[in-house]
Amino acid sequence: MGLALSAEQKDLLKIFKIEEQYIIPAFQRPYSWGYDQCYQLYTDLIKAFESNEDYFIGNIIISKSDNDKDELEIIDGQQRMITILLLFKVLHSFQPELKVLKQILKQEDWEGVEGKTRIRSEIFEENDGDYIDDIIEYSTNKLNERLEECLDKSNKINERKTKHKLELNALYFLFWLKYYENKNKNVKEFISFLLKRVYLLPIELTGKTKEEANSKALVIFETINNRGMNLEDADIFKAKLYQRAKNVNEERIFIDSWVDLKNSCNKLGVTIDDVFRYYSHIIRGKEGITSSEINLREFFTRTTYSPLEQKKYKDILDELFKIVEILEFIDEERVSRSEASTWIQLIDIYTNQYPKYAIITYLYCNELKVDEKFITFLTSLVRYVYHQGSTTTVKFEIYNMIKQLSAGVAIGSYEKDIDTSFFDNTGRLKFGFSLLAFYLGSKVSLPAYSIDRVITYRDMEGLSSDWNNVNKDLIVDQIGNLVVLDIPKKNLLLAKKKEYYLKSDLNEIKMIFSNEFTYEFFKERDKELKNRLVRFFKNSIYE
């Protein structure tokens, strides 16, 4: 796909006094600038004006399709574009006779008749489009009246009295400019400066259709954007689903459902992107795909098996909500003290997300309940990934598991014939193996736990004599020196640690910290825990 691109620095007059209308597409995020961003922009502009220096605001990325030449879609820069429009609206209240400001705020047809607001927002999560129209329609008197109504006794704007964020920012600009004018400053000259000596760099991408133009613009956006504010993939998927709903006149239903989905994800501490990632693995399993993953956006927008191409928007939402229900089930089981919580915690502490993809696929293809079949699956999954170690190469077998699960085939038990030396260097999985050894011996599930070392490098001087001549560097991270706690760990020396950890309700912890932690005791404990793990990998779970 070739990129038909043009970029030329333009002053604000050439940016805003045009025949086209700027469109903020549905996949964009709502307007979010507040006091800090507006004040920074305002003070920068005033400083440049008073210093008689040109000022460059930054880039905007826009797309233009051959089918809709009267519209320019803003792919990047909507925050500053809306804010600049608000500033021009406020300046119009100081110089209402300036026709150029009217032409900036609204389009004019070929006969000079006012038409649409210069910027139209199609974002549905907030009523930004209505808010922009609302502000642009304010008369000079109403704008000033709203400022008076929103000022408190200390002559500060009370945010709670404003209708929305756009009105609030417009009132900030009005407040600051009134103060500026009262200092006998010439606002008209400032307007001229803004129009002719303040610049943006519009990067324009074109295509035959909106979708093609947007796709090109997003490539440029993601290439040059280094502020960590890239659009999430879900923003693109949201727009596609919204358009599907719009085609059947069900925008309101979709908006309510999407907001519910977003709120559910927020409660779970996951993003909608995360849910789509899980969704992609479910689809991959059904399609029998075991090769490496492709980019999430490409998966859902450019593959023939994407549900965005095949299914109704309601069916897709139902499947996304089913994944959310699965995530809620996993969260509940994690702290339930059931047998499943043991294995779920072990997957949580593992060093990557691939095993979780398998769990979600299993639950998607089976009932949401803890039964022998689910426990057997979780046990086998833990056995496989922990034997493989901390590595992303587990993903290839995980992909095979997902394919099997999607076909209704149980995964193998992944038994391993190993000895205790396997656990002499557990690396990044040391805490995971410690938790596994604990659960294999205690049969008690903890809703919350912490893991600590019995002795640390700071304790070496106060240990019993049998620790002499022992290379303690090899001891600190051994399983025999790690303990699972039912209380928060604390960074204490061994003497104080004993006193604190005796508050634990776990018999093992009380036993360890009520006696001297000798080298002989460490060796016996280390041997016991490693033998426990060996039996697990040979498929004999509990002692």
Contacts in CASP RR format, 6 or more apart in sequence:
PFRMAT RR
TARGET T0000
AUTHOR 0000-0000-0000
METHOD contacts of the structure
MODEL  1
MGLALSAEQKDLLKIFKIEEQYIIPAFQRPYSWGYDQCYQLYTDLIKAFE
SNEDYFIGNIIISKSDNDKDELEIIDGQQRMITILLLFKVLHSFQPELKV
LKQILKQEDWEGVEGKTRIRSEIFEENDGDYIDDIIEYSTNKLNERLEEC
LDKSNKINERKTKHKLELNALYFLFWLKYYENKNKNVKEFISFLLKRVYL
LPIELTGKTKEEANSKALVIFETINNRGMNLEDADIFKAKLYQRAKNVNE
ERIFIDSWVDLKNSCNKLGVTIDDVFRYYSHIIRGKEGITSSEINLREFF
TRTTYSPLEQKKYKDILDELFKIVEILEFIDEERVSRSEASTWIQLIDIY
TNQYPKYAIITYLYCNELKVDEKFITFLTSLVRYVYHQGSTTTVKFEIYN
MIKQLSAGVAIGSYEKDIDTSFFDNTGRLKFGFSLLAFYLGSKVSLPAYS
IDRVITYRDMEGLSSDWNNVNKDLIVDQIGNLVVLDIPKKNLLLAKKKEY
YLKSDLNEIKMIFSNEFTYEFFKERDKELKNRLVRFFKNSIYE
1 212 0 8 1.000
1 215 0 8 1.000
1 216 0 8 1.000
2 216 0 8 1.000
3 205 0 8 1.000
3 216 0 8 1.000
3 219 0 8 1.000
3 220 0 8 1.000
4 205 0 8 1.000
4 206 0 8 1.000
4 207 0 8 1.000
4 216 0 8 1.000
5 203 0 8 1.000
5 204 0 8 1.000
5 205 0 8 1.000
5 216 0 8 1.000
5 220 0 8 1.000
6 203 0 8 1.000
6 204 0 8 1.000
6 206 0 8 1.000
7 201 0 8 1.000
7 202 0 8 1.000
7 203 0 8 1.000
7 204 0 8 1.000
8 201 0 8 1.000
8 202 0 8 1.000
9 56 0 8 1.000
9 199 0 8 1.000
9 200 0 8 1.000
9 201 0 8 1.000
10 199 0 8 1.000
10 200 0 8 1.000
10 201 0 8 1.000
10 202 0 8 1.000
11 195 0 8 1.000
11 196 0 8 1.000
11 197 0 8 1.000
11 198 0 8 1.000
11 199 0 8 1.000
12 84 0 8 1.000
12 194 0 8 1.000
12 195 0 8 1.000
12 198 0 8 1.000
12 199 0 8 1.000
12 200 0 8 1.000
13 100 0 8 1.000
13 104 0 8 1.000
13 195 0 8 1.000
13 196 0 8 1.000
15 60 0 8 1.000
15 200 0 8 1.000
15 202 0 8 1.000
16 84 0 8 1.000
16 85 0 8 1.000
16 88 0 8 1.000
16 104 0 8 1.000
16 118 0 8 1.000
17 100 0 8 1.000
17 103 0 8 1.000
17 104 0 8 1.000
19 70 0 8 1.000
19 107 0 8 1.000
20 64 0 8 1.000
20 69 0 8 1.000
20 70 0 8 1.000
20 71 0 8 1.000
20 72 0 8 1.000
20 107 0 8 1.000
21 70 0 8 1.000
21 71 0 8 1.000
21 72 0 8 1.000
21 107 0 8 1.000
21 116 0 8 1.000
21 117 0 8 1.000
21 118 0 8 1.000
21 119 0 8 1.000
21 120 0 8 1.000
22 62 0 8 1.000
22 71 0 8 1.000
22 72 0 8 1.000
22 73 0 8 1.000
22 74 0 8 1.000
22 81 0 8 1.000
22 118 0 8 1.000
22 119 0 8 1.000
22 120 0 8 1.000
23 71 0 8 1.000
23 72 0 8 1.000
23 73 0 8 1.000
23 74 0 8 1.000
23 119 0 8 1.000
23 120 0 8 1.000
23 121 0 8 1.000
23 122 0 8 1.000
24 73 0 8 1.000
24 74 0 8 1.000
24 78 0 8 1.000
24 82 0 8 1.000
24 119 0 8 1.000
24 120 0 8 1.000
24 121 0 8 1.000
24 122 0 8 1.000
24 123 0 8 1.000
24 128 0 8 1.000
25 73 0 8 1.000
25 74 0 8 1.000
25 75 0 8 1.000
25 122 0 8 1.000
25 214 0 8 1.000
25 239 0 8 1.000
26 122 0 8 1.000
26 123 0 8 1.000
26 124 0 8 1.000
26 238 0 8 1.000
26 239 0 8 1.000
26 242 0 8 1.000
26 243 0 8 1.000
27 231 0 8 1.000
27 235 0 8 1.000
27 236 0 8 1.000
27 238 0 8 1.000
27 239 0 8 1.000
28 74 0 8 1.000
28 78 0 8 1.000
28 121 0 8 1.000
28 123 0 8 1.000
28 231 0 8 1.000
28 235 0 8 1.000
29 123 0 8 1.000
29 125 0 8 1.000
29 231 0 8 1.000
29 235 0 8 1.000
30 123 0 8 1.000
30 125 0 8 1.000
30 126 0 8 1.000
30 128 0 8 1.000
31 78 0 8 1.000
31 79 0 8 1.000
31 82 0 8 1.000
31 121 0 8 1.000
31 123 0 8 1.000
31 126 0 8 1.000
31 128 0 8 1.000
31 131 0 8 1.000
31 165 0 8 1.000
31 166 0 8 1.000
32 79 0 8 1.000
32 165 0 8 1.000
33 79 0 8 1.000
33 80 0 8 1.000
33 82 0 8 1.000
33 83 0 8 1.000
33 165 0 8 1.000
33 169 0 8 1.000
34 165 0 8 1.000
34 168 0 8 1.000
34 169 0 8 1.000
35 169 0 8 1.000
35 172 0 8 1.000
37 79 0 8 1.000
37 83 0 8 1.000
38 83 0 8 1.000
38 169 0 8 1.000
38 172 0 8 1.000
38 173 0 8 1.000
39 172 0 8 1.000
39 176 0 8 1.000
41 57 0 8 1.000
41 80 0 8 1.000
41 83 0 8 1.000
41 87 0 8 1.000
42 87 0 8 1.000
42 172 0 8 1.000
42 173 0 8 1.000
42 176 0 8 1.000
44 55 0 8 1.000
45 55 0 8 1.000
45 190 0 8 1.000
45 194 0 8 1.000
45 198 0 8 1.000
46 180 0 8 1.000
46 190 0 8 1.000
48 54 0 8 1.000
48 55 0 8 1.000
48 193 0 8 1.000
48 197 0 8 1.000
48 198 0 8 1.000
49 55 0 8 1.000
49 189 0 8 1.000
49 190 0 8 1.000
49 193 0 8 1.000
49 194 0 8 1.000
54 197 0 8 1.000
54 198 0 8 1.000
54 199 0 8 1.000
55 197 0 8 1.000
55 198 0 8 1.000
55 199 0 8 1.000
56 198 0 8 1.000
56 199 0 8 1.000
56 200 0 8 1.000
56 201 0 8 1.000
57 80 0 8 1.000
57 84 0 8 1.000
57 198 0 8 1.000
57 199 0 8 1.000
57 200 0 8 1.000
58 80 0 8 1.000
58 199 0 8 1.000
58 200 0 8 1.000
58 201 0 8 1.000
59 76 0 8 1.000
59 77 0 8 1.000
59 200 0 8 1.000
59 201 0 8 1.000
59 202 0 8 1.000
59 203 0 8 1.000
59 224 0 8 1.000
60 74 0 8 1.000
60 76 0 8 1.000
60 77 0 8 1.000
60 80 0 8 1.000
60 81 0 8 1.000
60 200 0 8 1.000
60 201 0 8 1.000
60 202 0 8 1.000
60 203 0 8 1.000
61 74 0 8 1.000
61 75 0 8 1.000
61 76 0 8 1.000
61 77 0 8 1.000
61 202 0 8 1.000
61 203 0 8 1.000
61 205 0 8 1.000
61 217 0 8 1.000
61 220 0 8 1.000
61 221 0 8 1.000
62 72 0 8 1.000
62 73 0 8 1.000
62 74 0 8 1.000
62 75 0 8 1.000
62 202 0 8 1.000
62 203 0 8 1.000
62 204 0 8 1.000
62 205 0 8 1.000
62 217 0 8 1.000
63 72 0 8 1.000
63 73 0 8 1.000
63 75 0 8 1.000
63 204 0 8 1.000
63 205 0 8 1.000
63 206 0 8 1.000
63 207 0 8 1.000
63 210 0 8 1.000
63 213 0 8 1.000
63 214 0 8 1.000
63 216 0 8 1.000
63 217 0 8 1.000
64 71 0 8 1.000
64 72 0 8 1.000
64 73 0 8 1.000
64 204 0 8 1.000
64 205 0 8 1.000
64 206 0 8 1.000
64 207 0 8 1.000
64 213 0 8 1.000
65 71 0 8 1.000
65 206 0 8 1.000
65 207 0 8 1.000
65 208 0 8 1.000
65 209 0 8 1.000
65 210 0 8 1.000
65 212 0 8 1.000
65 213 0 8 1.000
66 206 0 8 1.000
66 207 0 8 1.000
66 208 0 8 1.000
66 209 0 8 1.000
67 208 0 8 1.000
67 209 0 8 1.000
67 210 0 8 1.000
68 210 0 8 1.000
72 204 0 8 1.000
73 210 0 8 1.000
73 213 0 8 1.000
73 214 0 8 1.000
73 217 0 8 1.000
74 81 0 8 1.000
74 119 0 8 1.000
75 205 0 8 1.000
75 214 0 8 1.000
75 217 0 8 1.000
75 218 0 8 1.000
75 220 0 8 1.000
75 221 0 8 1.000
76 217 0 8 1.000
76 221 0 8 1.000
76 225 0 8 1.000
78 121 0 8 1.000
80 200 0 8 1.000
81 119 0 8 1.000
82 119 0 8 1.000
82 121 0 8 1.000
82 128 0 8 1.000
82 132 0 8 1.000
82 166 0 8 1.000
83 169 0 8 1.000
85 104 0 8 1.000
85 105 0 8 1.000
85 118 0 8 1.000
85 119 0 8 1.000
85 132 0 8 1.000
85 136 0 8 1.000
86 135 0 8 1.000
86 166 0 8 1.000
86 169 0 8 1.000
86 170 0 8 1.000
86 173 0 8 1.000
87 173 0 8 1.000
87 194 0 8 1.000
88 101 0 8 1.000
88 104 0 8 1.000
88 105 0 8 1.000
88 194 0 8 1.000
89 105 0 8 1.000
89 135 0 8 1.000
89 136 0 8 1.000
89 138 0 8 1.000
89 143 0 8 1.000
89 170 0 8 1.000
90 143 0 8 1.000
90 170 0 8 1.000
90 173 0 8 1.000
90 174 0 8 1.000
90 177 0 8 1.000
91 101 0 8 1.000
91 177 0 8 1.000
91 187 0 8 1.000
91 190 0 8 1.000
91 191 0 8 1.000
91 194 0 8 1.000
92 98 0 8 1.000
92 101 0 8 1.000
92 102 0 8 1.000
92 105 0 8 1.000
92 140 0 8 1.000
93 140 0 8 1.000
93 143 0 8 1.000
93 144 0 8 1.000
93 174 0 8 1.000
94 177 0 8 1.000
94 181 0 8 1.000
94 187 0 8 1.000
94 188 0 8 1.000
94 191 0 8 1.000
95 101 0 8 1.000
95 187 0 8 1.000
95 188 0 8 1.000
95 191 0 8 1.000
96 140 0 8 1.000
98 188 0 8 1.000
98 191 0 8 1.000
100 195 0 8 1.000
101 191 0 8 1.000
102 114 0 8 1.000
104 118 0 8 1.000
105 117 0 8 1.000
105 118 0 8 1.000
105 136 0 8 1.000
106 114 0 8 1.000
106 115 0 8 1.000
106 116 0 8 1.000
106 117 0 8 1.000
106 118 0 8 1.000
106 136 0 8 1.000
107 114 0 8 1.000
107 115 0 8 1.000
107 116 0 8 1.000
107 117 0 8 1.000
107 118 0 8 1.000
108 114 0 8 1.000
108 115 0 8 1.000
109 115 0 8 1.000
117 132 0 8 1.000
117 133 0 8 1.000
117 136 0 8 1.000
118 136 0 8 1.000
119 132 0 8 1.000
120 129 0 8 1.000
120 132 0 8 1.000
121 128 0 8 1.000
121 129 0 8 1.000
121 132 0 8 1.000
122 129 0 8 1.000
123 129 0 8 1.000
124 242 0 8 1.000
124 251 0 8 1.000
124 255 0 8 1.000
124 258 0 8 1.000
125 255 0 8 1.000
125 258 0 8 1.000
125 259 0 8 1.000
125 262 0 8 1.000
127 164 0 8 1.000
128 166 0 8 1.000
131 163 0 8 1.000
131 164 0 8 1.000
131 165 0 8 1.000
131 166 0 8 1.000
131 167 0 8 1.000
132 166 0 8 1.000
134 163 0 8 1.000
134 164 0 8 1.000
134 166 0 8 1.000
134 167 0 8 1.000
135 166 0 8 1.000
135 167 0 8 1.000
135 170 0 8 1.000
138 146 0 8 1.000
138 170 0 8 1.000
143 170 0 8 1.000
143 171 0 8 1.000
143 174 0 8 1.000
144 174 0 8 1.000
146 162 0 8 1.000
146 167 0 8 1.000
146 171 0 8 1.000
147 157 0 8 1.000
147 171 0 8 1.000
147 174 0 8 1.000
147 175 0 8 1.000
149 161 0 8 1.000
150 157 0 8 1.000
150 158 0 8 1.000
150 161 0 8 1.000
150 162 0 8 1.000
150 171 0 8 1.000
151 157 0 8 1.000
151 158 0 8 1.000
152 158 0 8 1.000
157 168 0 8 1.000
157 171 0 8 1.000
157 172 0 8 1.000
157 175 0 8 1.000
159 168 0 8 1.000
162 168 0 8 1.000
162 171 0 8 1.000
177 187 0 8 1.000
180 187 0 8 1.000
180 190 0 8 1.000
181 187 0 8 1.000
203 217 0 8 1.000
203 220 0 8 1.000
205 213 0 8 1.000
205 216 0 8 1.000
205 217 0 8 1.000
205 220 0 8 1.000
206 213 0 8 1.000
206 216 0 8 1.000
207 213 0 8 1.000
207 216 0 8 1.000
218 231 0 8 1.000
218 236 0 8 1.000
221 230 0 8 1.000
221 231 0 8 1.000
222 230 0 8 1.000
222 231 0 8 1.000
232 271 0 8 1.000
232 272 0 8 1.000
232 273 0 8 1.000
233 273 0 8 1.000
233 276 0 8 1.000
233 296 0 8 1.000
233 297 0 8 1.000
233 300 0 8 1.000
234 271 0 8 1.000
234 272 0 8 1.000
234 273 0 8 1.000
234 275 0 8 1.000
234 276 0 8 1.000
236 297 0 8 1.000
236 300 0 8 1.000
236 301 0 8 1.000
237 272 0 8 1.000
237 276 0 8 1.000
237 300 0 8 1.000
237 301 0 8 1.000
237 308 0 8 1.000
238 258 0 8 1.000
238 272 0 8 1.000
240 301 0 8 1.000
240 308 0 8 1.000
241 254 0 8 1.000
241 258 0 8 1.000
241 308 0 8 1.000
241 313 0 8 1.000
241 316 0 8 1.000
241 317 0 8 1.000
242 251 0 8 1.000
242 254 0 8 1.000
242 255 0 8 1.000
242 258 0 8 1.000
244 254 0 8 1.000
244 312 0 8 1.000
244 313 0 8 1.000
245 251 0 8 1.000
245 253 0 8 1.000
245 254 0 8 1.000
245 313 0 8 1.000
246 254 0 8 1.000
250 313 0 8 1.000
253 314 0 8 1.000
254 313 0 8 1.000
254 317 0 8 1.000
257 317 0 8 1.000
258 317 0 8 1.000
261 272 0 8 1.000
261 275 0 8 1.000
261 317 0 8 1.000
261 320 0 8 1.000
261 321 0 8 1.000
261 324 0 8 1.000
262 272 0 8 1.000
264 321 0 8 1.000
264 324 0 8 1.000
264 328 0 8 1.000
265 271 0 8 1.000
265 272 0 8 1.000
265 274 0 8 1.000
265 275 0 8 1.000
265 324 0 8 1.000
268 324 0 8 1.000
268 327 0 8 1.000
268 328 0 8 1.000
268 331 0 8 1.000
270 327 0 8 1.000
272 320 0 8 1.000
273 296 0 8 1.000
275 320 0 8 1.000
275 323 0 8 1.000
275 324 0 8 1.000
275 327 0 8 1.000
276 296 0 8 1.000
276 300 0 8 1.000
276 320 0 8 1.000
277 296 0 8 1.000
277 357 0 8 1.000
278 323 0 8 1.000
278 327 0 8 1.000
278 357 0 8 1.000
278 360 0 8 1.000
279 307 0 8 1.000
279 319 0 8 1.000
279 320 0 8 1.000
279 323 0 8 1.000
280 293 0 8 1.000
280 296 0 8 1.000
280 299 0 8 1.000
280 300 0 8 1.000
281 357 0 8 1.000
281 360 0 8 1.000
281 361 0 8 1.000
281 402 0 8 1.000
282 319 0 8 1.000
282 323 0 8 1.000
282 360 0 8 1.000
282 361 0 8 1.000
282 364 0 8 1.000
282 402 0 8 1.000
282 406 0 8 1.000
283 299 0 8 1.000
283 305 0 8 1.000
283 306 0 8 1.000
283 307 0 8 1.000
284 290 0 8 1.000
284 293 0 8 1.000
284 399 0 8 1.000
284 402 0 8 1.000
284 403 0 8 1.000
285 361 0 8 1.000
285 399 0 8 1.000
285 402 0 8 1.000
285 403 0 8 1.000
285 405 0 8 1.000
285 406 0 8 1.000
286 406 0 8 1.000
287 305 0 8 1.000
288 403 0 8 1.000
288 406 0 8 1.000
288 407 0 8 1.000
289 399 0 8 1.000
289 403 0 8 1.000
290 396 0 8 1.000
290 399 0 8 1.000
290 400 0 8 1.000
290 403 0 8 1.000
291 399 0 8 1.000
293 299 0 8 1.000
294 303 0 8 1.000
299 306 0 8 1.000
300 306 0 8 1.000
300 307 0 8 1.000
300 308 0 8 1.000
301 308 0 8 1.000
303 309 0 8 1.000
307 315 0 8 1.000
307 316 0 8 1.000
307 319 0 8 1.000
308 316 0 8 1.000
322 364 0 8 1.000
323 360 0 8 1.000
323 364 0 8 1.000
325 368 0 8 1.000
326 360 0 8 1.000
326 363 0 8 1.000
326 364 0 8 1.000
326 368 0 8 1.000
327 360 0 8 1.000
329 363 0 8 1.000
329 368 0 8 1.000
330 344 0 8 1.000
330 359 0 8 1.000
330 360 0 8 1.000
330 363 0 8 1.000
333 340 0 8 1.000
333 341 0 8 1.000
333 344 0 8 1.000
333 370 0 8 1.000
334 341 0 8 1.000
334 344 0 8 1.000
334 345 0 8 1.000
334 348 0 8 1.000
334 447 0 8 1.000
335 341 0 8 1.000
335 447 0 8 1.000
335 448 0 8 1.000
336 445 0 8 1.000
336 447 0 8 1.000
337 444 0 8 1.000
337 445 0 8 1.000
337 446 0 8 1.000
337 447 0 8 1.000
338 370 0 8 1.000
338 445 0 8 1.000
339 370 0 8 1.000
339 375 0 8 1.000
339 445 0 8 1.000
340 370 0 8 1.000
340 374 0 8 1.000
340 375 0 8 1.000
340 378 0 8 1.000
341 445 0 8 1.000
341 447 0 8 1.000
342 439 0 8 1.000
342 445 0 8 1.000
343 375 0 8 1.000
343 378 0 8 1.000
343 379 0 8 1.000
343 381 0 8 1.000
343 382 0 8 1.000
344 359 0 8 1.000
344 378 0 8 1.000
345 435 0 8 1.000
345 445 0 8 1.000
345 446 0 8 1.000
345 449 0 8 1.000
346 382 0 8 1.000
346 386 0 8 1.000
346 432 0 8 1.000
346 435 0 8 1.000
346 436 0 8 1.000
346 439 0 8 1.000
347 355 0 8 1.000
347 356 0 8 1.000
347 359 0 8 1.000
347 378 0 8 1.000
347 381 0 8 1.000
347 382 0 8 1.000
347 385 0 8 1.000
348 356 0 8 1.000
349 431 0 8 1.000
349 432 0 8 1.000
349 435 0 8 1.000
350 385 0 8 1.000
350 386 0 8 1.000
350 390 0 8 1.000
350 429 0 8 1.000
350 432 0 8 1.000
351 390 0 8 1.000
351 428 0 8 1.000
351 429 0 8 1.000
352 390 0 8 1.000
352 392 0 8 1.000
352 394 0 8 1.000
352 395 0 8 1.000
354 385 0 8 1.000
354 392 0 8 1.000
354 394 0 8 1.000
354 395 0 8 1.000
354 398 0 8 1.000
355 381 0 8 1.000
355 382 0 8 1.000
355 385 0 8 1.000
355 394 0 8 1.000
355 398 0 8 1.000
357 398 0 8 1.000
357 402 0 8 1.000
358 381 0 8 1.000
358 398 0 8 1.000
358 401 0 8 1.000
358 402 0 8 1.000
358 405 0 8 1.000
359 378 0 8 1.000
359 381 0 8 1.000
361 401 0 8 1.000
361 402 0 8 1.000
361 405 0 8 1.000
361 406 0 8 1.000
362 374 0 8 1.000
362 377 0 8 1.000
362 405 0 8 1.000
365 405 0 8 1.000
365 406 0 8 1.000
365 408 0 8 1.000
366 373 0 8 1.000
366 374 0 8 1.000
373 410 0 8 1.000
376 410 0 8 1.000
376 413 0 8 1.000
377 410 0 8 1.000
377 411 0 8 1.000
379 413 0 8 1.000
379 541 0 8 1.000
380 411 0 8 1.000
380 412 0 8 1.000
380 413 0 8 1.000
380 414 0 8 1.000
381 401 0 8 1.000
381 411 0 8 1.000
382 436 0 8 1.000
383 413 0 8 1.000
383 414 0 8 1.000
383 415 0 8 1.000
383 416 0 8 1.000
383 536 0 8 1.000
383 537 0 8 1.000
383 539 0 8 1.000
384 394 0 8 1.000
384 397 0 8 1.000
384 414 0 8 1.000
385 394 0 8 1.000
385 398 0 8 1.000
386 429 0 8 1.000
386 432 0 8 1.000
386 433 0 8 1.000
386 436 0 8 1.000
387 414 0 8 1.000
387 416 0 8 1.000
387 418 0 8 1.000
387 537 0 8 1.000
388 394 0 8 1.000
388 397 0 8 1.000
389 429 0 8 1.000
390 427 0 8 1.000
390 428 0 8 1.000
390 429 0 8 1.000
401 411 0 8 1.000
404 410 0 8 1.000
404 411 0 8 1.000
405 411 0 8 1.000
413 539 0 8 1.000
415 537 0 8 1.000
415 538 0 8 1.000
415 539 0 8 1.000
416 537 0 8 1.000
416 538 0 8 1.000
417 537 0 8 1.000
417 538 0 8 1.000
418 534 0 8 1.000
418 537 0 8 1.000
418 538 0 8 1.000
419 534 0 8 1.000
420 527 0 8 1.000
420 530 0 8 1.000
420 531 0 8 1.000
420 533 0 8 1.000
420 534 0 8 1.000
422 534 0 8 1.000
422 537 0 8 1.000
423 433 0 8 1.000
423 479 0 8 1.000
423 530 0 8 1.000
423 533 0 8 1.000
424 478 0 8 1.000
426 432 0 8 1.000
426 433 0 8 1.000
426 477 0 8 1.000
426 479 0 8 1.000
427 477 0 8 1.000
430 477 0 8 1.000
430 479 0 8 1.000
430 482 0 8 1.000
431 451 0 8 1.000
431 482 0 8 1.000
432 451 0 8 1.000
433 479 0 8 1.000
433 533 0 8 1.000
434 451 0 8 1.000
434 479 0 8 1.000
434 482 0 8 1.000
434 483 0 8 1.000
434 484 0 8 1.000
434 529 0 8 1.000
435 449 0 8 1.000
435 451 0 8 1.000
435 484 0 8 1.000
436 533 0 8 1.000
436 536 0 8 1.000
437 479 0 8 1.000
437 529 0 8 1.000
437 530 0 8 1.000
437 532 0 8 1.000
437 533 0 8 1.000
438 484 0 8 1.000
438 508 0 8 1.000
439 445 0 8 1.000
440 532 0 8 1.000
440 533 0 8 1.000
440 535 0 8 1.000
440 536 0 8 1.000
440 541 0 8 1.000
440 542 0 8 1.000
440 543 0 8 1.000
441 532 0 8 1.000
441 542 0 8 1.000
441 543 0 8 1.000
442 506 0 8 1.000
442 508 0 8 1.000
443 542 0 8 1.000
444 506 0 8 1.000
446 484 0 8 1.000
446 486 0 8 1.000
448 486 0 8 1.000
449 484 0 8 1.000
449 485 0 8 1.000
449 486 0 8 1.000
450 484 0 8 1.000
450 485 0 8 1.000
450 487 0 8 1.000
450 488 0 8 1.000
450 489 0 8 1.000
451 482 0 8 1.000
451 483 0 8 1.000
451 484 0 8 1.000
451 485 0 8 1.000
451 489 0 8 1.000
452 482 0 8 1.000
452 483 0 8 1.000
452 485 0 8 1.000
452 489 0 8 1.000
452 497 0 8 1.000
453 476 0 8 1.000
453 477 0 8 1.000
453 481 0 8 1.000
453 482 0 8 1.000
453 483 0 8 1.000
454 480 0 8 1.000
454 481 0 8 1.000
454 482 0 8 1.000
454 483 0 8 1.000
454 494 0 8 1.000
454 497 0 8 1.000
454 512 0 8 1.000
454 517 0 8 1.000
454 522 0 8 1.000
455 463 0 8 1.000
455 472 0 8 1.000
455 475 0 8 1.000
455 476 0 8 1.000
455 481 0 8 1.000
455 494 0 8 1.000
455 517 0 8 1.000
456 476 0 8 1.000
456 494 0 8 1.000
457 472 0 8 1.000
457 476 0 8 1.000
458 493 0 8 1.000
459 493 0 8 1.000
459 494 0 8 1.000
460 467 0 8 1.000
460 472 0 8 1.000
462 494 0 8 1.000
463 494 0 8 1.000
463 517 0 8 1.000
463 519 0 8 1.000
464 516 0 8 1.000
464 517 0 8 1.000
464 518 0 8 1.000
464 519 0 8 1.000
466 518 0 8 1.000
466 519 0 8 1.000
466 520 0 8 1.000
467 518 0 8 1.000
467 519 0 8 1.000
470 519 0 8 1.000
475 481 0 8 1.000
475 522 0 8 1.000
478 522 0 8 1.000
478 526 0 8 1.000
479 526 0 8 1.000
479 529 0 8 1.000
479 530 0 8 1.000
479 533 0 8 1.000
480 522 0 8 1.000
480 525 0 8 1.000
480 526 0 8 1.000
480 529 0 8 1.000
481 522 0 8 1.000
481 526 0 8 1.000
483 501 0 8 1.000
483 508 0 8 1.000
483 509 0 8 1.000
483 512 0 8 1.000
484 506 0 8 1.000
485 501 0 8 1.000
485 504 0 8 1.000
485 506 0 8 1.000
485 509 0 8 1.000
486 504 0 8 1.000
486 505 0 8 1.000
486 506 0 8 1.000
486 509 0 8 1.000
487 501 0 8 1.000
487 503 0 8 1.000
487 504 0 8 1.000
490 497 0 8 1.000
490 500 0 8 1.000
492 500 0 8 1.000
494 517 0 8 1.000
497 513 0 8 1.000
498 513 0 8 1.000
498 514 0 8 1.000
501 509 0 8 1.000
501 512 0 8 1.000
501 513 0 8 1.000
502 509 0 8 1.000
502 510 0 8 1.000
502 513 0 8 1.000
502 514 0 8 1.000
504 510 0 8 1.000
512 525 0 8 1.000
515 521 0 8 1.000
532 543 0 8 1.000
535 541 0 8 1.000
535 543 0 8 1.000
END
